[in-house]
Amino acid sequence: MTMQGEVKEVQLVEVGPRDGLQNDPTILDVETRVAFITRLVDCGIRRIEAVSFVNDKRVPAMAGAEAVMAALPRREGVSYIGLTLNQRGFDRALACGVDEANYVVCASETFNQRNQGAPRAATLETMHGIARQAADAKLPLSLTVATAFGCPFEGEVDPAIVLDIARQAADAGVREIALADTIGATDPYSVKRLVAMTRAAVPDLQLRCHFHNTRNTGLANAYAAVEAGVTVLDASCAGIGGCPFAPKATGNIGSEDILYMLDRMGIRHGVDLPALIETAKWIEAELGHPTAAQVSKAGLFPKAAE
């Protein structure tokens, strides 16, 4: 396990436009979603989960994914990620020119049925076929292991299930695995343990972590992941979000909150934090209700008066 201080740079994957908006009571139109993503790009964020290719009736906030992708600014070094839950979703993602696809398998059988309407084994089988298609298309493919740290219906999740999914993903040619605390159930010790176990099981894959702040442990868990050597973290501008299929779901950790923490730790991230704070205030106004992140409310640490 990596000792504190060895990680020098962390890449933020901004998930606000997808995970942030998908469960919000305010449904934004395509134009506003494109404006949100464009602001995030202007802040210096280079990987953005922009859309999800899901059933519009089940997740109305994510309708118009193709229109969003068609309107996004294409800039060098910026990668737009499309979330897919099944073969149809991946086909849509491939057709509209995403830069990366992110496929999802839930460690919990019950949650997989609720989230994707299919058994976990079938979702994994589909993953293998999608991975072959992605390789043929030279499209980077990542895998999110949802409910990796706990399930609202089944409780504790056996790490052996997570490791089996990770090994299958590695065998399929997936390039990156995200361990997701979908319902904000975990703790820093468990994060370090599962990260270490996953790294031992699939040493050649990039590891990413995705935390929710449902029980106010999200930032502590992100810190634990960095301590364990994770260099890619998901977060959501203004701390918005939550899964529509998770009871009492709340948002991801706020992007501005985690970047402030990294700044104070001396860890590089490449994002204009003051600009991101302004974007968080903007999206809060567009949604029309208070958002959860703290740094956009408190501001940055004040400099001493001259």
ChimeraX attribute file (.defattr): number of C-alpha atoms within 10 A of each C-alpha:
attribute: neighborCount
match mode: 1-to-1
recipient: residues
	/A:1	12
	/A:2	14
	/A:3	10
	/A:4	12
	/A:5	12
	/A:6	12
	/A:7	17
	/A:8	14
	/A:9	16
	/A:10	18
	/A:11	19
	/A:12	23
	/A:13	23
	/A:14	27
	/A:15	27
	/A:16	32
	/A:17	24
	/A:18	25
	/A:19	26
	/A:20	24
	/A:21	25
	/A:22	24
	/A:23	22
	/A:24	19
	/A:25	11
	/A:26	13
	/A:27	17
	/A:28	18
	/A:29	13
	/A:30	19
	/A:31	12
	/A:32	14
	/A:33	26
	/A:34	21
	/A:35	16
	/A:36	21
	/A:37	24
	/A:38	16
	/A:39	19
	/A:40	24
	/A:41	21
	/A:42	15
	/A:43	19
	/A:44	16
	/A:45	23
	/A:46	20
	/A:47	21
	/A:48	26
	/A:49	25
	/A:50	26
	/A:51	29
	/A:52	29
	/A:53	22
	/A:54	21
	/A:55	13
	/A:56	13
	/A:57	9
	/A:58	12
	/A:59	17
	/A:60	14
	/A:61	24
	/A:62	27
	/A:63	22
	/A:64	15
	/A:65	22
	/A:66	18
	/A:67	13
	/A:68	21
	/A:69	21
	/A:70	13
	/A:71	14
	/A:72	16
	/A:73	13
	/A:74	13
	/A:75	9
	/A:76	7
	/A:77	9
	/A:78	15
	/A:79	19
	/A:80	22
	/A:81	27
	/A:82	28
	/A:83	25
	/A:84	23
	/A:85	23
	/A:86	22
	/A:87	15
	/A:88	13
	/A:89	19
	/A:90	23
	/A:91	14
	/A:92	18
	/A:93	25
	/A:94	18
	/A:95	10
	/A:96	15
	/A:97	16
	/A:98	22
	/A:99	18
	/A:100	22
	/A:101	26
	/A:102	22
	/A:103	26
	/A:104	24
	/A:105	31
	/A:106	27
	/A:107	28
	/A:108	27
	/A:109	19
	/A:110	18
	/A:111	23
	/A:112	23
	/A:113	14
	/A:114	15
	/A:115	19
	/A:116	19
	/A:117	13
	/A:118	16
	/A:119	17
	/A:120	20
	/A:121	13
	/A:122	12
	/A:123	21
	/A:124	20
	/A:125	11
	/A:126	16
	/A:127	25
	/A:128	17
	/A:129	12
	/A:130	21
	/A:131	24
	/A:132	15
	/A:133	16
	/A:134	19
	/A:135	14
	/A:136	9
	/A:137	10
	/A:138	11
	/A:139	16
	/A:140	18
	/A:141	25
	/A:142	25
	/A:143	26
	/A:144	24
	/A:145	27
	/A:146	24
	/A:147	27
	/A:148	29
	/A:149	27
	/A:150	22
	/A:151	23
	/A:152	19
	/A:153	12
	/A:154	11
	/A:155	12
	/A:156	15
	/A:157	16
	/A:158	13
	/A:159	17
	/A:160	13
	/A:161	15
	/A:162	23
	/A:163	21
	/A:164	15
	/A:165	22
	/A:166	26
	/A:167	18
	/A:168	16
	/A:169	26
	/A:170	19
	/A:171	12
	/A:172	17
	/A:173	18
	/A:174	26
	/A:175	16
	/A:176	20
	/A:177	25
	/A:178	22
	/A:179	25
	/A:180	24
	/A:181	26
	/A:182	28
	/A:183	27
	/A:184	28
	/A:185	22
	/A:186	24
	/A:187	17
	/A:188	18
	/A:189	12
	/A:190	14
	/A:191	25
	/A:192	23
	/A:193	15
	/A:194	20
	/A:195	21
	/A:196	18
	/A:197	17
	/A:198	22
	/A:199	18
	/A:200	11
	/A:201	15
	/A:202	19
	/A:203	13
	/A:204	11
	/A:205	19
	/A:206	16
	/A:207	23
	/A:208	24
	/A:209	24
	/A:210	27
	/A:211	29
	/A:212	32
	/A:213	27
	/A:214	20
	/A:215	13
	/A:216	12
	/A:217	17
	/A:218	26
	/A:219	19
	/A:220	18
	/A:221	26
	/A:222	27
	/A:223	19
	/A:224	21
	/A:225	29
	/A:226	28
	/A:227	20
	/A:228	22
	/A:229	23
	/A:230	24
	/A:231	19
	/A:232	22
	/A:233	24
	/A:234	27
	/A:235	32
	/A:236	32
	/A:237	31
	/A:238	32
	/A:239	27
	/A:240	32
	/A:241	29
	/A:242	27
	/A:243	22
	/A:244	17
	/A:245	16
	/A:246	17
	/A:247	11
	/A:248	11
	/A:249	20
	/A:250	24
	/A:251	31
	/A:252	33
	/A:253	32
	/A:254	32
	/A:255	29
	/A:256	30
	/A:257	23
	/A:258	23
	/A:259	24
	/A:260	19
	/A:261	15
	/A:262	18
	/A:263	13
	/A:264	11
	/A:265	11
	/A:266	13
	/A:267	18
	/A:268	15
	/A:269	19
	/A:270	15
	/A:271	19
	/A:272	15
	/A:273	21
	/A:274	16
	/A:275	16
	/A:276	24
	/A:277	23
	/A:278	16
	/A:279	22
	/A:280	29
	/A:281	17
	/A:282	15
	/A:283	22
	/A:284	18
	/A:285	12
	/A:286	15
	/A:287	16
	/A:288	11
	/A:289	12
	/A:290	12
	/A:291	21
	/A:292	20
	/A:293	24
	/A:294	16
	/A:295	22
	/A:296	24
	/A:297	13
	/A:298	8
	/A:299	12
	/A:300	14
	/A:301	9
	/A:302	6
	/A:303	6
	/A:304	5
	/A:305	4
	/A:306	3
